[in-house]
Amino acid sequence: MKKSMTALCLSLIIMIVVAAGCGPKTLTQSDFVGSYSGTSGSMIELHEDGTCIYAENDSTGTGTGTWNYVEGRVTVTVSNLSYDIYAAVDPQATVVPTLVFKADSSKWNDEAFIRKVPAAN
């Protein structure tokens, strides 16, 4: 009886540990790779290697740079902007949301970017 109770408790503990590890996957940097269209006509391409392209249809033109996703924030640094742009993402999100990019510059107008083409895995 004592052995079966111990085995039952051990089985229950193992099931709890396994079930805890089966929760939804949170987003990683590679989940954001792809092309995004901005609601004001801009475009951002985020590449797997951490490089990116940002283009506008105005005098800002097209620039290249880098990007990353750290602790719920996508940050983009490109050559045609004199400041970084960033989008907050719920760290518990499991699906890439529309990215609303902001900047700490009065030159930037907040813009929502919608993913066009998810990365091919």
C-alpha positions as CSV (number, residue, x, y, z in Angstrom):
1,M,0.0,0.0,0.0
2,K,2.8,2.4,0.9
3,K,4.7,1.6,-2.3
4,S,1.5,2.1,-4.5
5,M,0.8,5.5,-2.7
6,T,4.4,6.6,-3.3
7,A,4.2,5.5,-7.0
8,L,0.9,7.4,-7.4
9,C,2.4,10.6,-5.9
10,L,5.4,10.3,-8.0
11,S,3.3,9.8,-11.1
12,L,1.2,12.8,-10.2
13,I,4.3,15.0,-9.8
14,I,5.7,13.9,-13.2
15,M,2.4,14.7,-14.9
16,I,2.3,18.2,-13.4
17,V,5.8,18.9,-14.4
18,V,5.2,17.6,-18.0
19,A,1.9,19.6,-18.3
20,A,3.6,22.8,-17.1
21,G,6.1,22.4,-20.0
22,C,3.3,22.0,-22.6
23,G,2.0,25.6,-22.4
24,P,1.9,27.9,-25.4
25,K,5.2,28.9,-26.9
26,T,6.1,32.5,-26.5
27,L,7.5,34.5,-29.4
28,T,11.2,34.6,-30.3
29,Q,13.1,36.9,-32.6
30,S,12.8,34.5,-35.6
31,D,9.0,34.6,-35.3
32,F,9.1,38.3,-36.4
33,V,11.1,37.6,-39.6
34,G,9.1,38.8,-42.7
35,S,7.8,41.8,-44.6
36,Y,5.5,44.3,-43.1
37,S,3.3,47.0,-44.8
38,G,2.8,50.2,-42.9
39,T,-0.6,51.9,-42.8
40,S,1.0,55.1,-44.1
41,G,2.7,53.4,-47.0
42,S,6.0,52.5,-45.4
43,M,7.6,49.0,-45.6
44,I,9.9,47.1,-43.2
45,E,11.6,43.8,-43.9
46,L,13.0,42.0,-40.9
47,H,15.6,39.4,-41.8
48,E,16.6,36.2,-39.9
49,D,20.2,37.5,-39.5
50,G,19.1,40.6,-37.6
51,T,19.4,43.0,-40.6
52,C,16.5,44.9,-42.0
53,I,15.3,47.3,-44.7
54,Y,13.0,50.3,-44.1
55,A,11.4,52.2,-46.9
56,E,9.1,55.2,-47.2
57,N,7.6,56.9,-50.2
58,D,8.9,60.3,-49.2
59,S,12.3,62.0,-49.0
60,T,13.4,59.6,-46.3
61,G,13.9,56.9,-49.0
62,T,15.2,53.4,-48.3
63,G,17.6,52.5,-45.5
64,T,19.3,49.4,-44.2
65,G,20.2,48.5,-40.7
66,T,19.6,46.1,-37.8
67,W,16.7,45.0,-35.6
68,N,16.2,42.8,-32.6
69,Y,13.5,41.5,-30.3
70,V,14.3,41.7,-26.6
71,E,11.9,41.5,-23.6
72,G,8.7,42.4,-25.5
73,R,10.2,45.1,-27.7
74,V,11.1,45.1,-31.4
75,T,13.7,47.8,-32.1
76,V,14.8,48.9,-35.6
77,T,17.9,51.0,-36.3
78,V,18.2,52.1,-40.0
79,S,20.5,54.4,-42.0
80,N,17.7,56.7,-43.3
81,L,16.3,57.6,-39.8
82,S,18.4,59.5,-37.3
83,Y,16.6,57.7,-34.4
84,D,15.4,54.2,-33.5
85,I,11.9,53.0,-33.9
86,Y,10.3,50.4,-31.6
87,A,7.2,48.4,-31.1
88,A,6.0,47.0,-27.8
89,V,4.8,43.3,-27.9
90,D,3.1,41.4,-25.1
91,P,5.9,39.1,-23.8
92,Q,3.3,36.4,-23.4
93,A,2.0,36.7,-27.0
94,T,2.0,33.5,-29.0
95,V,1.1,35.1,-32.4
96,V,2.9,38.0,-34.0
97,P,0.6,41.0,-33.7
98,T,0.3,44.1,-35.8
99,L,3.5,46.1,-34.9
100,V,2.8,49.8,-33.9
101,F,6.2,51.5,-34.3
102,K,6.9,54.5,-32.2
103,A,10.0,56.7,-31.7
104,D,11.4,59.1,-29.2
105,S,11.5,61.8,-31.9
106,S,9.0,64.4,-33.0
107,K,9.9,63.6,-36.6
108,W,8.2,60.2,-36.4
109,N,4.5,59.6,-36.7
110,D,3.4,56.3,-35.0
111,E,2.5,53.8,-37.7
112,A,1.0,50.3,-37.6
113,F,2.8,47.6,-39.6
114,I,0.9,44.5,-40.7
115,R,2.8,41.3,-41.7
116,K,2.6,40.5,-45.4
117,V,4.6,37.4,-45.8
118,P,5.4,35.1,-42.8
119,A,8.9,33.7,-42.9
120,A,9.2,30.3,-44.6
121,N,10.4,27.7,-42.2
